[in-house]
Amino acid sequence: MAQVQRMSKLMIKTLRDDPADAETLSHKLLVRAGYVRRNAAGIWSWLPLGKKVLDNVSRVVREEMDAIGAQEVLLPALLPKEPYEASGRWEEYGDLLFRLKDRKGGEYLLGPTHEEIFTLVVKDQASSYKDLPVMLYQIQTKYRDEARPRSGVLRGREFQMKDSYSFDTTDEGLAESYRLHREAYQNIFRRLGLDYRIVSAVSGAMGGSASEEFLAPAAAGEDTFVDCPACDYAANTEAVTFPLNPVDGAARGPVEELDTPDTPTIETLAEFLDVPASATLKNLLVKVDGEIVAVGVPGDREVDLGKLGEHLAPAVVELVTAEDFEGRPDLVRGYVGPQGLEKVRYIADPRIAPGTAWITGANKPGTHARNVVAGRDFTVDDHLDVVVVEAGDPCPKCGTGLRLDRAIEIGHIFQLGRKYADTFQLDVLGQQGKPVRVTMGSYGIGVSRAVAALAEQTADDQGLCWPREIAPADVHVVAAGKAAQTELALDVSQQLADAGVRVIVDDRAGVSPGVKFTDAELIGVPTILVAGRRTAEGVVELKDRRTGEREELPVAEAVARLTARS
């Protein structure tokens, strides 16, 4: 038997207008429909209907995690500093960590993710290869001190997340745990009704090797990903690679200095020499842990500081300032070239391949140089993919021009390897009687973020439009207003609930039919049943919320049809 939720008693307050600070569709509708309320920047309360949707997402996640043999635990959110200090993430996370002290001065954090703590749990519980493999998971509140929390529950400082971890004694075992999680994630997002893409990704502060993201395409997405129209390649833009293809530069002429006054930018230089920007070499100066580093890219491209930071993590990357040029005569602002740089590490995009020739700064005011050849006139210390990816860039797999799209990250899976096992010396006794270092995987799903992603993907002009699996009810019954209509609505609601159908019934007195119909559309339950003008005949109207299709049926037939779906 299911419960009837009567709107006359339900704590819900719908709004006709969008919140003034709301920019994304999910933010607007979840607030207007009474699912969530803001407490502070990035901190949200889940109201009764919102909590039901959140719990339904959690239920689907639990069922699929349990199906692959994962075991649920619950670890604390308040965590000691020492494990994160040992892994280096106390510093790596920087300002993203919520840090606090107890009354005795002990330092703690609110957990952003739990690799360290899970590793220590298994270290305490597992001593032999016979105790492994094991997969553990939790659904819990996480905390990150976002500088600009926005988009409602999409980017908050406090959020619900499922994080799971696998522990194996072999790389083959890790690969199998990774495969099981990957398939479970596909089942989860299919059941939730999400349109998603699996894309190659980078591991970032998580560490490890193999990494894939599950992205939900949406205009409100903060991630940009690429996919290929000709093959199955898809990747987060930070993971897109470009091949290093050396060319024969032997026929290039000698370096020629050019008088180029007042051309400190690529745009002014290209206009002055009447050449395309792609023929020039842009050299961006940054500081990496305080040391000046030059980054070279073609003049028509921009440096992706996010990608650069990922490549150089955990080092801190920041742009140089005017003060950094003081006392450095080899660094001429606006006219830097890689040839002749003194004691400066030079990083270049793979497009700056050996043998390629460029027009670049001559390290003299008002002067550039032509025929500066990579590998002949300057040395690249590291080739790293650091340009901002653009539509039309060649697919790394087949060469076809890539497409760009926006998406919401809803899941991420990593093969961590032995990063954390090494830190905490997580060993078990192997089959040969010798210690074996454990290898790990880490797998996350944004539970509260999935709610927002579903709202973004499924809503229409009238409001939310939930998939049945996670909706707060199966049927929204509307009593048009008169006493007989309310009586019929309550009777039908109870019949449906007795048969296991989840019901919201709008039995509010003194509320116009128009407001009730508008709220039913806004709240977004899959089926709307109206006890209206034909109540005396025992006839109700069924409306499919998604398609808008309407049908009038006798009560018994309507109840039979709806109970058959449950």
Steps between C-alpha positions, in 0.01 A plus 500: 500500500632843403438827679264771375666841519225761549604847389269646763747362756823485297766758580532654156495855376512547125609826339375664182823692432861388467735578790694818431839327534413193289676461165454132410175323425539246781568776755186687396267202489618311810442816705172599331357147535583487871768230487788697654565824685822697532652548848824670395728512197545140387298357792153359435213340691315211333128534566258201505458458123867568435604249766287234333670559165842501666417175681379340178829578329683355801282188485588434137869554576485261797322229304755503220799520734364209704449307175875498427583383852599835651438542874357818648670672792478846652817687588519830689483833322716662769849369434842537663770697322775238522389257224452786253831650600667162436348478149590862421141601439482720811708743292391398147134577565593850615204727566248232396535333840282596794754495786423532869648449845349342807518655847839335560653638180478175301460561126222344294327533164156436357552221248501591130572136413610197703784307332728536802241389754380200299862391455552510876176306560613219271852509651336438837259230379691305231819306571499221240436462127202291611337822627509649149369608257253728673291794379367750755270799447313770685242767419590799707527875522822648360641849545700727274551870559414613147611855430184572297223254585228538240235328289304384803583143605721451194799666667462521874731503798312208651372219278396135496739256337542127459867411523623142473841340510634168382794313652679225305832320517567506123470745211272250327274504805490880492405492132210267583379721787519799267297313236234407755466860614488626142212266420322587825523869414350436158210317666454777757486783248277299266253434784508864606406602147814707440647564159874457559837455332805309625813701427872469564612724786795604714544391860598834653540511878354149526815347352519172313503404135192394301214745544157549337222749562127454455361824362137610456476741203325819613522870424564565871801268505832633625702229324584515131550175318575395145370216294578378152223471239692226316612266782432425867757743641379728780699684766497784745686788333772471765571144382517571124846431358677613183775285344859620488593483132858615431567644153818548301623852570833470317387721210401787729706815460696660780336702776415848373435786738218738406444858612144488637433810711185517714402134444489348849195284422436225249226708338721805444790284381290305249350822363841670477662209308183410308522136610242270660517474877557125458847577357607661826611345829332628814706473819308532826698548818370337816638423844510137612554485875657844466739415213445669161408257221429583134215325318497501119191454281411603144403867485140428406442282807457570871669329792257295710621580851283222640671238283839646581420481870389136467826411325712670765298406812556517790713806411319836517473681163438874481552776245802728526458862602684816396724463805628165373670672204710717730862388508445265206645669186458172309121530536379783277130550551306449178810379309595173672636222279615150603843546337747646748286470809722463804417257780135477396326168455325492163176304460335479157187357351565201270415725204839660567665186366869460411568650158207745503592864432345803666494877524554586864649756734873575467540588869563863402255792522316558171664198335380159383675214324403294195599136424543405863505121477405269786784263579754709310472844657336407827438193712165396639538356848154343506231457234160519673148539361419847632287678238131573537325239287290641215226354283657350191823388669597157366373192681800325662353169388397557137586859408144623439410846632372484858174646633474698826212482747416599859420244767453436871740252658284239675759227559873434491692173525874461561751221506699644787759223507727502805518875569318483834608145581860620476429799721346289775694177433186300430633145464345158547664162526507349150458140386877450511519612860651838416346848536311624194423869444128557438377689191193724512223653293286803587151560361270798562144599412354840581163401648365850559660615174316222314171651620596836349628335181168318457312826550718667235447222247131419550325827591280687253329838483244401765744371761671185617431171326650213699565148375273259691792322672598805704185717505359587846179318403356296214174693469399857584125506566331839463160575654363781285334665798147393587427273794398206282815534297717508812318195637559308176863611485566375854320171433696436178824596676439245775415227248826568318702512822349170618627346174853634561479809279669810647255792497498875553147637522423869480208528740568860602185697575471854371759449226379554144510217244736709288756524780470127571555412133798735480653348813447147367693591184771674703551213748545260210356163607474268193120461498232755592148379587227765511170460681314774314187581307391135447531397863127433528533247216788323672743611225848646555765638268849352469780717365852391413724772640771454239296466180195703604267225375161500674235229532170479687429166668257352753655495847532120514678488165733787591591332831560167325727660242705689757535205738616281210805728463606477864 
